[in-house]
Amino acid sequence: MNILVTGGAGFIGSHTVVELIGAGFEPIILDDFSNSQEKVLDRLESILGRKVKYYNANCNDAALLTKIFKEDNIEGVIHFAASKAVGESVEKPLLYYRNNISALVTLLEAMIANGVSNFVFSSSCTVYGQPEVIPVTEETPVLPAASPYGNTKQVGEEIIRDTVAAKPGLKALALRYFNPVGAHESALIGELPIGVPANLVPYVTQTAAGIRQKLMVFGKDYDTPDGTCIRDFIHVVDLAKAHVKALELLVKEAETNYYDFFNIGTGTGTSVQELIDTFERVTNVKLNYEFAPRRAGDIMEIYADVSKSTEKLGWKAEKTLDEALADAWRWQLTLK
């Protein structure tokens, strides 16, 4: 099956391309390289021993989407392409609504017009806001989003659900990611932020490598054991494998209006302080960091209950935080 992977040169997308090929799918990348780099394509070729077809374009290009769906005989879509920094979304909400909502609508319209039935959506645990009960299950209420980014994922899921209900033949799964970290074991692909990293681990590795002078930890006064935020950090390779399982489930699903959503995490909460301590232990590198005031849009604590993913997707995270941070550091060292 030919699968269009939007944002396929990005952090999660590139790892998913590797896992798709390993599972017998044929990924085709669509990426405008606004938050990725074309050299990732060469690195993918080194890992895979072959080229991966790609289009340098944006998901809002409806005419090109139609061309790709027809000429490449696309049978499924995994949709990663989106703006994804919580802090930036607070500052630039309209950018996020344009990139994340408009592109999703254009993509779904093109899928329906061309009879493409399988859709996996890159969602986020931010749809839960600050949950009242931890860990969160898929039954946890979706609360008002803490950021425009989180809101685009909530609205995106609603758009997909309503579209599936209205259009027989369309089947979709939303994967609610927790916090992807790590890199491929080859150290050929990993998280490659453009400019100042918005995510914690690349800022950690860049600080350790001397690229950033100091890591700022936002908030030391949260109601958590050590005062720092708690997250569920999942190795990106485990996350990539979840997309393959999601696609396989959709292909087997006979129901023509099928929609569901899954938490994709480890099921374990780790504080920012614990992550720093683990990084220092695993790499034997001392980090220069200090505490700063809380950051707008951040929630205090969230981690997953992954029972549904284990039962229905047949998936669970296998890699440890130690492995993820060691892989992330090895990846960083290739970039120096």
PyMOL commands that set and color helices and strands:
alter all, ss='L'
color gray80, all
select helices_A, chain A and resi 11-22+39-48+62-71+86-91+93-113+125-128+148-166+200-208+236-252+272-283+307-313+321-335
alter helices_A, ss='H'
color red, helices_A
select strands_A, chain A and resi 2-6+26-31+54-56+74-79+118-124+171-177+179-181+215-218+230-231+233-235+259-264+270-271+289-292
alter strands_A, ss='S'
color yellow, strands_A
deselect
rebuild
show_as cartoon
